[in-house]
Amino acid sequence: MLRSFLTRTGLAAYVGRLWRPDVEDALKPVRKDVRLLLGQVEELQALLAQTRQLAARADRQAAQVKLTAVLNREQCHCRARQ
């Protein structure tokens, strides 16, 4: 009921125009913080991708070292039997 009265009389639009600059001023620091956080998230995503690549490389190297150790042990046992 009150809303329809304010809309019919144009008071709702008038009050909205009065509040808009205050809201915009209040939102400026929030928008700045959001932009900063978005930049940090993008940076973290890039670092995570690099970390995943390094971890995958380390896993491959560890598997190669393990296989080399196993093969060396097998070769030593084969030579010892001969």
PyMOL Python script that loads the backbone (N, CA, C, O; Angstrom):
from pymol import cmd

cmd.read_pdbstr("""\
ATOM      1  N   MET A   1       0.827  -1.181   0.000  1.00  0.00           N
ATOM      2  CA  MET A   1       0.000   0.000   0.000  1.00  0.00           C
ATOM      3  C   MET A   1       0.872   1.245   0.000  1.00  0.00           C
ATOM      4  O   MET A   1       0.664   2.151  -0.808  1.00  0.00           O
ATOM      5  N   LEU A   2       1.846   1.296   0.898  1.00  0.00           N
ATOM      6  CA  LEU A   2       2.729   2.456   0.946  1.00  0.00           C
ATOM      7  C   LEU A   2       3.575   2.540  -0.315  1.00  0.00           C
ATOM      8  O   LEU A   2       3.806   3.620  -0.859  1.00  0.00           O
ATOM      9  N   ARG A   3       4.041   1.361  -0.776  1.00  0.00           N
ATOM     10  CA  ARG A   3       4.867   1.337  -1.974  1.00  0.00           C
ATOM     11  C   ARG A   3       4.089   1.868  -3.181  1.00  0.00           C
ATOM     12  O   ARG A   3       4.610   2.675  -3.951  1.00  0.00           O
ATOM     13  N   SER A   4       2.870   1.425  -3.340  1.00  0.00           N
ATOM     14  CA  SER A   4       2.084   1.896  -4.479  1.00  0.00           C
ATOM     15  C   SER A   4       1.840   3.400  -4.383  1.00  0.00           C
ATOM     16  O   SER A   4       1.858   4.087  -5.405  1.00  0.00           O
ATOM     17  N   PHE A   5       1.616   3.922  -3.190  1.00  0.00           N
ATOM     18  CA  PHE A   5       1.432   5.355  -3.011  1.00  0.00           C
ATOM     19  C   PHE A   5       2.701   6.120  -3.405  1.00  0.00           C
ATOM     20  O   PHE A   5       2.645   7.122  -4.119  1.00  0.00           O
ATOM     21  N   LEU A   6       3.861   5.615  -2.915  1.00  0.00           N
ATOM     22  CA  LEU A   6       5.120   6.282  -3.241  1.00  0.00           C
ATOM     23  C   LEU A   6       5.418   6.218  -4.738  1.00  0.00           C
ATOM     24  O   LEU A   6       5.963   7.164  -5.307  1.00  0.00           O
ATOM     25  N   THR A   7       5.068   5.122  -5.362  1.00  0.00           N
ATOM     26  CA  THR A   7       5.300   4.981  -6.799  1.00  0.00           C
ATOM     27  C   THR A   7       4.379   5.906  -7.582  1.00  0.00           C
ATOM     28  O   THR A   7       4.822   6.578  -8.513  1.00  0.00           O
ATOM     29  N   ARG A   8       3.106   5.947  -7.214  1.00  0.00           N
ATOM     30  CA  ARG A   8       2.149   6.808  -7.926  1.00  0.00           C
ATOM     31  C   ARG A   8       2.508   8.282  -7.808  1.00  0.00           C
ATOM     32  O   ARG A   8       2.347   9.041  -8.763  1.00  0.00           O
ATOM     33  N   THR A   9       2.985   8.679  -6.661  1.00  0.00           N
ATOM     34  CA  THR A   9       3.285  10.096  -6.449  1.00  0.00           C
ATOM     35  C   THR A   9       4.656  10.480  -6.982  1.00  0.00           C
ATOM     36  O   THR A   9       4.980  11.665  -7.060  1.00  0.00           O
ATOM     37  N   GLY A  10       5.464   9.491  -7.349  1.00  0.00           N
ATOM     38  CA  GLY A  10       6.797   9.791  -7.855  1.00  0.00           C
ATOM     39  C   GLY A  10       7.834   9.951  -6.755  1.00  0.00           C
ATOM     40  O   GLY A  10       9.005  10.209  -7.035  1.00  0.00           O
ATOM     41  N   LEU A  11       7.411   9.799  -5.508  1.00  0.00           N
ATOM     42  CA  LEU A  11       8.343   9.950  -4.394  1.00  0.00           C
ATOM     43  C   LEU A  11       9.388   8.833  -4.375  1.00  0.00           C
ATOM     44  O   LEU A  11      10.533   9.063  -3.986  1.00  0.00           O
ATOM     45  N   ALA A  12       9.002   7.631  -4.789  1.00  0.00           N
ATOM     46  CA  ALA A  12       9.947   6.516  -4.789  1.00  0.00           C
ATOM     47  C   ALA A  12      11.105   6.808  -5.732  1.00  0.00           C
ATOM     48  O   ALA A  12      12.264   6.585  -5.382  1.00  0.00           O
ATOM     49  N   ALA A  13      10.797   7.309  -6.927  1.00  0.00           N
ATOM     50  CA  ALA A  13      11.854   7.633  -7.891  1.00  0.00           C
ATOM     51  C   ALA A  13      12.709   8.779  -7.377  1.00  0.00           C
ATOM     52  O   ALA A  13      13.931   8.764  -7.526  1.00  0.00           O
ATOM     53  N   TYR A  14      12.071   9.767  -6.773  1.00  0.00           N
ATOM     54  CA  TYR A  14      12.808  10.926  -6.259  1.00  0.00           C
ATOM     55  C   TYR A  14      13.769  10.516  -5.147  1.00  0.00           C
ATOM     56  O   TYR A  14      14.935  10.909  -5.150  1.00  0.00           O
ATOM     57  N   VAL A  15      13.277   9.730  -4.203  1.00  0.00           N
ATOM     58  CA  VAL A  15      14.120   9.286  -3.094  1.00  0.00           C
ATOM     59  C   VAL A  15      15.239   8.394  -3.624  1.00  0.00           C
ATOM     60  O   VAL A  15      16.371   8.469  -3.147  1.00  0.00           O
ATOM     61  N   GLY A  16      14.928   7.548  -4.609  1.00  0.00           N
ATOM     62  CA  GLY A  16      15.947   6.694  -5.214  1.00  0.00           C
ATOM     63  C   GLY A  16      17.065   7.507  -5.835  1.00  0.00           C
ATOM     64  O   GLY A  16      18.238   7.163  -5.692  1.00  0.00           O
ATOM     65  N   ARG A  17      16.708   8.592  -6.527  1.00  0.00           N
ATOM     66  CA  ARG A  17      17.738   9.460  -7.122  1.00  0.00           C
ATOM     67  C   ARG A  17      18.581  10.141  -6.048  1.00  0.00           C
ATOM     68  O   ARG A  17      19.773  10.370  -6.248  1.00  0.00           O
ATOM     69  N   LEU A  18      17.976  10.461  -4.928  1.00  0.00           N
ATOM     70  CA  LEU A  18      18.730  11.093  -3.834  1.00  0.00           C
ATOM     71  C   LEU A  18      19.712  10.109  -3.199  1.00  0.00           C
ATOM     72  O   LEU A  18      20.818  10.493  -2.820  1.00  0.00           O
ATOM     73  N   TRP A  19      19.318   8.861  -3.085  1.00  0.00           N
ATOM     74  CA  TRP A  19      20.165   7.862  -2.433  1.00  0.00           C
ATOM     75  C   TRP A  19      21.273   7.348  -3.334  1.00  0.00           C
ATOM     76  O   TRP A  19      22.321   6.916  -2.855  1.00  0.00           O
ATOM     77  N   ARG A  20      21.041   7.394  -4.632  1.00  0.00           N
ATOM     78  CA  ARG A  20      21.991   6.789  -5.575  1.00  0.00           C
ATOM     79  C   ARG A  20      23.424   7.308  -5.388  1.00  0.00           C
ATOM     80  O   ARG A  20      24.339   6.487  -5.312  1.00  0.00           O
ATOM     81  N   PRO A  21      23.667   8.609  -5.311  1.00  0.00           N
ATOM     82  CA  PRO A  21      25.065   9.060  -5.127  1.00  0.00           C
ATOM     83  C   PRO A  21      25.682   8.545  -3.822  1.00  0.00           C
ATOM     84  O   PRO A  21      26.863   8.200  -3.785  1.00  0.00           O
ATOM     85  N   ASP A  22      24.892   8.497  -2.768  1.00  0.00           N
ATOM     86  CA  ASP A  22      25.407   7.988  -1.494  1.00  0.00           C
ATOM     87  C   ASP A  22      25.781   6.512  -1.606  1.00  0.00           C
ATOM     88  O   ASP A  22      26.807   6.076  -1.083  1.00  0.00           O
ATOM     89  N   VAL A  23      24.942   5.762  -2.287  1.00  0.00           N
ATOM     90  CA  VAL A  23      25.203   4.335  -2.457  1.00  0.00           C
ATOM     91  C   VAL A  23      26.451   4.144  -3.314  1.00  0.00           C
ATOM     92  O   VAL A  23      27.305   3.314  -3.002  1.00  0.00           O
ATOM     93  N   GLU A  24      26.552   4.913  -4.389  1.00  0.00           N
ATOM     94  CA  GLU A  24      27.725   4.811  -5.267  1.00  0.00           C
ATOM     95  C   GLU A  24      29.003   5.140  -4.495  1.00  0.00           C
ATOM     96  O   GLU A  24      30.012   4.451  -4.643  1.00  0.00           O
ATOM     97  N   ASP A  25      28.964   6.178  -3.682  1.00  0.00           N
ATOM     98  CA  ASP A  25      30.146   6.533  -2.884  1.00  0.00           C
ATOM     99  C   ASP A  25      30.480   5.444  -1.869  1.00  0.00           C
ATOM    100  O   ASP A  25      31.650   5.155  -1.620  1.00  0.00           O
ATOM    101  N   ALA A  26      29.457   4.849  -1.293  1.00  0.00           N
ATOM    102  CA  ALA A  26      29.686   3.788  -0.311  1.00  0.00           C
ATOM    103  C   ALA A  26      30.235   2.528  -0.975  1.00  0.00           C
ATOM    104  O   ALA A  26      30.978   1.773  -0.349  1.00  0.00           O
ATOM    105  N   LEU A  27      29.876   2.296  -2.238  1.00  0.00           N
ATOM    106  CA  LEU A  27      30.309   1.086  -2.934  1.00  0.00           C
ATOM    107  C   LEU A  27      31.702   1.199  -3.543  1.00  0.00           C
ATOM    108  O   LEU A  27      32.304   0.178  -3.876  1.00  0.00           O
ATOM    109  N   LYS A  28      32.226   2.400  -3.695  1.00  0.00           N
ATOM    110  CA  LYS A  28      33.544   2.561  -4.316  1.00  0.00           C
ATOM    111  C   LYS A  28      34.628   1.742  -3.623  1.00  0.00           C
ATOM    112  O   LYS A  28      35.357   1.018  -4.302  1.00  0.00           O
ATOM    113  N   PRO A  29      34.765   1.826  -2.290  1.00  0.00           N
ATOM    114  CA  PRO A  29      35.809   1.006  -1.642  1.00  0.00           C
ATOM    115  C   PRO A  29      35.546  -0.496  -1.782  1.00  0.00           C
ATOM    116  O   PRO A  29      36.479  -1.292  -1.892  1.00  0.00           O
ATOM    117  N   VAL A  30      34.273  -0.869  -1.777  1.00  0.00           N
ATOM    118  CA  VAL A  30      33.940  -2.286  -1.920  1.00  0.00           C
ATOM    119  C   VAL A  30      34.340  -2.770  -3.306  1.00  0.00           C
ATOM    120  O   VAL A  30      34.921  -3.847  -3.445  1.00  0.00           O
ATOM    121  N   ARG A  31      34.035  -1.986  -4.323  1.00  0.00           N
ATOM    122  CA  ARG A  31      34.402  -2.363  -5.689  1.00  0.00           C
ATOM    123  C   ARG A  31      35.920  -2.434  -5.840  1.00  0.00           C
ATOM    124  O   ARG A  31      36.438  -3.315  -6.526  1.00  0.00           O
ATOM    125  N   LYS A  32      36.627  -1.512  -5.204  1.00  0.00           N
ATOM    126  CA  LYS A  32      38.082  -1.537  -5.257  1.00  0.00           C
ATOM    127  C   LYS A  32      38.614  -2.817  -4.613  1.00  0.00           C
ATOM    128  O   LYS A  32      39.522  -3.456  -5.145  1.00  0.00           O
ATOM    129  N   ASP A  33      38.045  -3.185  -3.470  1.00  0.00           N
ATOM    130  CA  ASP A  33      38.468  -4.412  -2.791  1.00  0.00           C
ATOM    131  C   ASP A  33      38.163  -5.645  -3.641  1.00  0.00           C
ATOM    132  O   ASP A  33      38.961  -6.581  -3.692  1.00  0.00           O
ATOM    133  N   VAL A  34      37.022  -5.644  -4.299  1.00  0.00           N
ATOM    134  CA  VAL A  34      36.648  -6.782  -5.142  1.00  0.00           C
ATOM    135  C   VAL A  34      37.631  -6.907  -6.305  1.00  0.00           C
ATOM    136  O   VAL A  34      38.058  -8.013  -6.635  1.00  0.00           O
ATOM    137  N   ARG A  35      37.994  -5.780  -6.933  1.00  0.00           N
ATOM    138  CA  ARG A  35      38.975  -5.821  -8.024  1.00  0.00           C
ATOM    139  C   ARG A  35      40.317  -6.356  -7.521  1.00  0.00           C
ATOM    140  O   ARG A  35      40.957  -7.166  -8.191  1.00  0.00           O
ATOM    141  N   LEU A  36      40.734  -5.904  -6.351  1.00  0.00           N
ATOM    142  CA  LEU A  36      41.987  -6.380  -5.763  1.00  0.00           C
ATOM    143  C   LEU A  36      41.922  -7.882  -5.497  1.00  0.00           C
ATOM    144  O   LEU A  36      42.865  -8.611  -5.805  1.00  0.00           O
ATOM    145  N   LEU A  37      40.817  -8.339  -4.929  1.00  0.00           N
ATOM    146  CA  LEU A  37      40.658  -9.763  -4.641  1.00  0.00           C
ATOM    147  C   LEU A  37      40.626 -10.590  -5.919  1.00  0.00           C
ATOM    148  O   LEU A  37      41.189 -11.684  -5.961  1.00  0.00           O
ATOM    149  N   LEU A  38      39.976 -10.085  -6.958  1.00  0.00           N
ATOM    150  CA  LEU A  38      39.948 -10.804  -8.237  1.00  0.00           C
ATOM    151  C   LEU A  38      41.358 -10.966  -8.796  1.00  0.00           C
ATOM    152  O   LEU A  38      41.714 -12.028  -9.307  1.00  0.00           O
ATOM    153  N   GLY A  39      42.154  -9.908  -8.695  1.00  0.00           N
ATOM    154  CA  GLY A  39      43.542  -9.991  -9.142  1.00  0.00           C
ATOM    155  C   GLY A  39      44.329 -11.024  -8.350  1.00  0.00           C
ATOM    156  O   GLY A  39      45.123 -11.779  -8.911  1.00  0.00           O
ATOM    157  N   GLN A  40      44.104 -11.049  -7.050  1.00  0.00           N
ATOM    158  CA  GLN A  40      44.801 -12.016  -6.210  1.00  0.00           C
ATOM    159  C   GLN A  40      44.360 -13.443  -6.516  1.00  0.00           C
ATOM    160  O   GLN A  40      45.176 -14.364  -6.504  1.00  0.00           O
ATOM    161  N   VAL A  41      43.078 -13.626  -6.790  1.00  0.00           N
ATOM    162  CA  VAL A  41      42.580 -14.961  -7.144  1.00  0.00           C
ATOM    163  C   VAL A  41      43.211 -15.423  -8.449  1.00  0.00           C
ATOM    164  O   VAL A  41      43.619 -16.578  -8.566  1.00  0.00           O
ATOM    165  N   GLU A  42      43.293 -14.530  -9.431  1.00  0.00           N
ATOM    166  CA  GLU A  42      43.924 -14.893 -10.703  1.00  0.00           C
ATOM    167  C   GLU A  42      45.394 -15.266 -10.495  1.00  0.00           C
ATOM    168  O   GLU A  42      45.894 -16.218 -11.095  1.00  0.00           O
ATOM    169  N   GLU A  43      46.067 -14.516  -9.651  1.00  0.00           N
ATOM    170  CA  GLU A  43      47.469 -14.815  -9.349  1.00  0.00           C
ATOM    171  C   GLU A  43      47.599 -16.179  -8.667  1.00  0.00           C
ATOM    172  O   GLU A  43      48.491 -16.962  -8.996  1.00  0.00           O
ATOM    173  N   LEU A  44      46.714 -16.455  -7.725  1.00  0.00           N
ATOM    174  CA  LEU A  44      46.733 -17.753  -7.042  1.00  0.00           C
ATOM    175  C   LEU A  44      46.432 -18.896  -8.005  1.00  0.00           C
ATOM    176  O   LEU A  44      47.015 -19.975  -7.896  1.00  0.00           O
ATOM    177  N   GLN A  45      45.520 -18.657  -8.948  1.00  0.00           N
ATOM    178  CA  GLN A  45      45.215 -19.696  -9.930  1.00  0.00           C
ATOM    179  C   GLN A  45      46.437 -19.994 -10.797  1.00  0.00           C
ATOM    180  O   GLN A  45      46.706 -21.154 -11.112  1.00  0.00           O
ATOM    181  N   ALA A  46      47.171 -18.963 -11.181  1.00  0.00           N
ATOM    182  CA  ALA A  46      48.379 -19.163 -11.984  1.00  0.00           C
ATOM    183  C   ALA A  46      49.431 -19.925 -11.171  1.00  0.00           C
ATOM    184  O   ALA A  46      50.083 -20.830 -11.691  1.00  0.00           O
ATOM    185  N   LEU A  47      49.591 -19.563  -9.914  1.00  0.00           N
ATOM    186  CA  LEU A  47      50.549 -20.264  -9.055  1.00  0.00           C
ATOM    187  C   LEU A  47      50.142 -21.724  -8.845  1.00  0.00           C
ATOM    188  O   LEU A  47      50.994 -22.612  -8.808  1.00  0.00           O
ATOM    189  N   LEU A  48      48.854 -21.962  -8.711  1.00  0.00           N
ATOM    190  CA  LEU A  48      48.369 -23.331  -8.546  1.00  0.00           C
ATOM    191  C   LEU A  48      48.670 -24.159  -9.794  1.00  0.00           C
ATOM    192  O   LEU A  48      49.070 -25.319  -9.687  1.00  0.00           O
ATOM    193  N   ALA A  49      48.484 -23.582 -10.952  1.00  0.00           N
ATOM    194  CA  ALA A  49      48.784 -24.299 -12.199  1.00  0.00           C
ATOM    195  C   ALA A  49      50.274 -24.630 -12.268  1.00  0.00           C
ATOM    196  O   ALA A  49      50.647 -25.738 -12.654  1.00  0.00           O
ATOM    197  N   GLN A  50      51.123 -23.675 -11.895  1.00  0.00           N
ATOM    198  CA  GLN A  50      52.567 -23.933 -11.884  1.00  0.00           C
ATOM    199  C   GLN A  50      52.915 -25.029 -10.884  1.00  0.00           C
ATOM    200  O   GLN A  50      53.740 -25.898 -11.168  1.00  0.00           O
ATOM    201  N   THR A  51      52.291 -24.987  -9.724  1.00  0.00           N
ATOM    202  CA  THR A  51      52.553 -25.992  -8.690  1.00  0.00           C
ATOM    203  C   THR A  51      52.131 -27.373  -9.164  1.00  0.00           C
ATOM    204  O   THR A  51      52.817 -28.362  -8.905  1.00  0.00           O
ATOM    205  N   ARG A  52      51.006 -27.438  -9.855  1.00  0.00           N
ATOM    206  CA  ARG A  52      50.557 -28.734 -10.390  1.00  0.00           C
ATOM    207  C   ARG A  52      51.563 -29.278 -11.392  1.00  0.00           C
ATOM    208  O   ARG A  52      51.853 -30.474 -11.393  1.00  0.00           O
ATOM    209  N   GLN A  53      52.094 -28.415 -12.241  1.00  0.00           N
ATOM    210  CA  GLN A  53      53.089 -28.854 -13.222  1.00  0.00           C
ATOM    211  C   GLN A  53      54.349 -29.355 -12.525  1.00  0.00           C
ATOM    212  O   GLN A  53      54.898 -30.393 -12.894  1.00  0.00           O
ATOM    213  N   LEU A  54      54.803 -28.618 -11.522  1.00  0.00           N
ATOM    214  CA  LEU A  54      55.993 -29.045 -10.778  1.00  0.00           C
ATOM    215  C   LEU A  54      55.753 -30.368 -10.065  1.00  0.00           C
ATOM    216  O   LEU A  54      56.631 -31.231 -10.042  1.00  0.00           O
ATOM    217  N   ALA A  55      54.571 -30.533  -9.485  1.00  0.00           N
ATOM    218  CA  ALA A  55      54.257 -31.776  -8.782  1.00  0.00           C
ATOM    219  C   ALA A  55      54.216 -32.952  -9.760  1.00  0.00           C
ATOM    220  O   ALA A  55      54.705 -34.038  -9.449  1.00  0.00           O
ATOM    221  N   ALA A  56      53.640 -32.735 -10.928  1.00  0.00           N
ATOM    222  CA  ALA A  56      53.595 -33.808 -11.928  1.00  0.00           C
ATOM    223  C   ALA A  56      55.003 -34.184 -12.379  1.00  0.00           C
ATOM    224  O   ALA A  56      55.314 -35.364 -12.536  1.00  0.00           O
ATOM    225  N   ARG A  57      55.851 -33.183 -12.587  1.00  0.00           N
ATOM    226  CA  ARG A  57      57.239 -33.441 -12.979  1.00  0.00           C
ATOM    227  C   ARG A  57      57.970 -34.195 -11.872  1.00  0.00           C
ATOM    228  O   ARG A  57      58.722 -35.131 -12.146  1.00  0.00           O
ATOM    229  N   ALA A  58      57.753 -33.792 -10.632  1.00  0.00           N
ATOM    230  CA  ALA A  58      58.406 -34.464  -9.501  1.00  0.00           C
ATOM    231  C   ALA A  58      57.919 -35.910  -9.382  1.00  0.00           C
ATOM    232  O   ALA A  58      58.707 -36.806  -9.078  1.00  0.00           O
ATOM    233  N   ASP A  59      56.637 -36.137  -9.617  1.00  0.00           N
ATOM    234  CA  ASP A  59      56.115 -37.511  -9.587  1.00  0.00           C
ATOM    235  C   ASP A  59      56.778 -38.374 -10.661  1.00  0.00           C
ATOM    236  O   ASP A  59      57.150 -39.517 -10.397  1.00  0.00           O
ATOM    237  N   ARG A  60      56.925 -37.827 -11.873  1.00  0.00           N
ATOM    238  CA  ARG A  60      57.581 -38.580 -12.946  1.00  0.00           C
ATOM    239  C   ARG A  60      59.025 -38.897 -12.586  1.00  0.00           C
ATOM    240  O   ARG A  60      59.493 -40.017 -12.787  1.00  0.00           O
ATOM    241  N   GLN A  61      59.729 -37.899 -12.051  1.00  0.00           N
ATOM    242  CA  GLN A  61      61.130 -38.115 -11.682  1.00  0.00           C
ATOM    243  C   GLN A  61      61.243 -39.141 -10.562  1.00  0.00           C
ATOM    244  O   GLN A  61      62.141 -39.982 -10.585  1.00  0.00           O
ATOM    245  N   ALA A  62      60.352 -39.082  -9.594  1.00  0.00           N
ATOM    246  CA  ALA A  62      60.383 -40.054  -8.502  1.00  0.00           C
ATOM    247  C   ALA A  62      60.135 -41.460  -9.028  1.00  0.00           C
ATOM    248  O   ALA A  62      60.778 -42.414  -8.591  1.00  0.00           O
ATOM    249  N   ALA A  63      59.196 -41.588  -9.971  1.00  0.00           N
ATOM    250  CA  ALA A  63      58.931 -42.904 -10.554  1.00  0.00           C
ATOM    251  C   ALA A  63      60.144 -43.404 -11.325  1.00  0.00           C
ATOM    252  O   ALA A  63      60.459 -44.593 -11.283  1.00  0.00           O
ATOM    253  N   GLN A  64      60.823 -42.510 -12.026  1.00  0.00           N
ATOM    254  CA  GLN A  64      62.020 -42.908 -12.771  1.00  0.00           C
ATOM    255  C   GLN A  64      63.130 -43.357 -11.830  1.00  0.00           C
ATOM    256  O   GLN A  64      63.804 -44.355 -12.088  1.00  0.00           O
ATOM    257  N   VAL A  65      63.319 -42.623 -10.745  1.00  0.00           N
ATOM    258  CA  VAL A  65      64.352 -42.992  -9.768  1.00  0.00           C
ATOM    259  C   VAL A  65      64.021 -44.340  -9.138  1.00  0.00           C
ATOM    260  O   VAL A  65      64.899 -45.186  -8.968  1.00  0.00           O
ATOM    261  N   LYS A  66      62.757 -44.534  -8.795  1.00  0.00           N
ATOM    262  CA  LYS A  66      62.344 -45.809  -8.196  1.00  0.00           C
ATOM    263  C   LYS A  66      62.578 -46.961  -9.166  1.00  0.00           C
ATOM    264  O   LYS A  66      63.097 -48.009  -8.781  1.00  0.00           O
ATOM    265  N   LEU A  67      62.192 -46.763 -10.431  1.00  0.00           N
ATOM    266  CA  LEU A  67      62.395 -47.811 -11.431  1.00  0.00           C
ATOM    267  C   LEU A  67      63.885 -48.097 -11.620  1.00  0.00           C
ATOM    268  O   LEU A  67      64.287 -49.253 -11.747  1.00  0.00           O
ATOM    269  N   THR A  68      64.696 -47.050 -11.638  1.00  0.00           N
ATOM    270  CA  THR A  68      66.142 -47.229 -11.779  1.00  0.00           C
ATOM    271  C   THR A  68      66.696 -48.030 -10.600  1.00  0.00           C
ATOM    272  O   THR A  68      67.523 -48.921 -10.793  1.00  0.00           O
ATOM    273  N   ALA A  69      66.256 -47.724  -9.405  1.00  0.00           N
ATOM    274  CA  ALA A  69      66.723 -48.447  -8.216  1.00  0.00           C
ATOM    275  C   ALA A  69      66.306 -49.910  -8.273  1.00  0.00           C
ATOM    276  O   ALA A  69      67.092 -50.795  -7.936  1.00  0.00           O
ATOM    277  N   VAL A  70      65.074 -50.166  -8.696  1.00  0.00           N
ATOM    278  CA  VAL A  70      64.595 -51.545  -8.791  1.00  0.00           C
ATOM    279  C   VAL A  70      65.402 -52.310  -9.832  1.00  0.00           C
ATOM    280  O   VAL A  70      65.827 -53.439  -9.585  1.00  0.00           O
ATOM    281  N   LEU A  71      65.613 -51.700 -10.994  1.00  0.00           N
ATOM    282  CA  LEU A  71      66.388 -52.370 -12.044  1.00  0.00           C
ATOM    283  C   LEU A  71      67.827 -52.609 -11.614  1.00  0.00           C
ATOM    284  O   LEU A  71      68.392 -53.663 -11.904  1.00  0.00           O
ATOM    285  N   ASN A  72      68.421 -51.651 -10.931  1.00  0.00           N
ATOM    286  CA  ASN A  72      69.793 -51.828 -10.428  1.00  0.00           C
ATOM    287  C   ASN A  72      69.857 -52.992  -9.443  1.00  0.00           C
ATOM    288  O   ASN A  72      70.781 -53.803  -9.490  1.00  0.00           O
ATOM    289  N   ARG A  73      68.881 -53.067  -8.563  1.00  0.00           N
ATOM    290  CA  ARG A  73      68.853 -54.149  -7.577  1.00  0.00           C
ATOM    291  C   ARG A  73      68.708 -55.494  -8.284  1.00  0.00           C
ATOM    292  O   ARG A  73      69.388 -56.457  -7.927  1.00  0.00           O
ATOM    293  N   GLU A  74      67.834 -55.568  -9.279  1.00  0.00           N
ATOM    294  CA  GLU A  74      67.645 -56.815 -10.029  1.00  0.00           C
ATOM    295  C   GLU A  74      68.925 -57.204 -10.762  1.00  0.00           C
ATOM    296  O   GLU A  74      69.303 -58.376 -10.784  1.00  0.00           O
ATOM    297  N   GLN A  75      69.585 -56.223 -11.357  1.00  0.00           N
ATOM    298  CA  GLN A  75      70.818 -56.521 -12.076  1.00  0.00           C
ATOM    299  C   GLN A  75      71.905 -57.001 -11.122  1.00  0.00           C
ATOM    300  O   GLN A  75      72.674 -57.901 -11.461  1.00  0.00           O
ATOM    301  N   CYS A  76      71.974 -56.416  -9.949  1.00  0.00           N
ATOM    302  CA  CYS A  76      72.977 -56.850  -8.951  1.00  0.00           C
ATOM    303  C   CYS A  76      72.702 -58.284  -8.518  1.00  0.00           C
ATOM    304  O   CYS A  76      73.636 -59.073  -8.374  1.00  0.00           O
ATOM    305  N   HIS A  77      71.434 -58.634  -8.308  1.00  0.00           N
ATOM    306  CA  HIS A  77      71.072 -59.999  -7.907  1.00  0.00           C
ATOM    307  C   HIS A  77      71.373 -60.982  -9.029  1.00  0.00           C
ATOM    308  O   HIS A  77      71.810 -62.103  -8.767  1.00  0.00           O
ATOM    309  N   CYS A  78      71.145 -60.578 -10.276  1.00  0.00           N
ATOM    310  CA  CYS A  78      71.426 -61.470 -11.406  1.00  0.00           C
ATOM    311  C   CYS A  78      72.935 -61.704 -11.529  1.00  0.00           C
ATOM    312  O   CYS A  78      73.363 -62.832 -11.778  1.00  0.00           O
ATOM    313  N   ARG A  79      73.718 -60.688 -11.365  1.00  0.00           N
ATOM    314  CA  ARG A  79      75.191 -60.830 -11.460  1.00  0.00           C
ATOM    315  C   ARG A  79      75.720 -61.664 -10.314  1.00  0.00           C
ATOM    316  O   ARG A  79      76.659 -62.438 -10.495  1.00  0.00           O
ATOM    317  N   ALA A  80      75.134 -61.520  -9.137  1.00  0.00           N
ATOM    318  CA  ALA A  80      75.582 -62.280  -7.974  1.00  0.00           C
ATOM    319  C   ALA A  80      75.323 -63.768  -8.159  1.00  0.00           C
ATOM    320  O   ALA A  80      76.087 -64.587  -7.648  1.00  0.00           O
ATOM    321  N   ARG A  81      74.265 -64.140  -8.875  1.00  0.00           N
ATOM    322  CA  ARG A  81      73.920 -65.544  -9.081  1.00  0.00           C
ATOM    323  C   ARG A  81      74.824 -66.202 -10.121  1.00  0.00           C
ATOM    324  O   ARG A  81      75.007 -67.419 -10.102  1.00  0.00           O
ATOM    325  N   GLN A  82      75.381 -65.417 -11.013  1.00  0.00           N
ATOM    326  CA  GLN A  82      76.198 -65.998 -12.078  1.00  0.00           C
ATOM    327  C   GLN A  82      77.515 -66.364 -11.571  1.00  0.00           C
ATOM    328  O   GLN A  82      78.347 -66.871 -12.324  1.00  0.00           O
TER     329      GLN A  82
END
""", "prot")
cmd.dss("prot")
cmd.show_as("cartoon", "prot")
cmd.util.cbc("prot")
cmd.orient("prot")
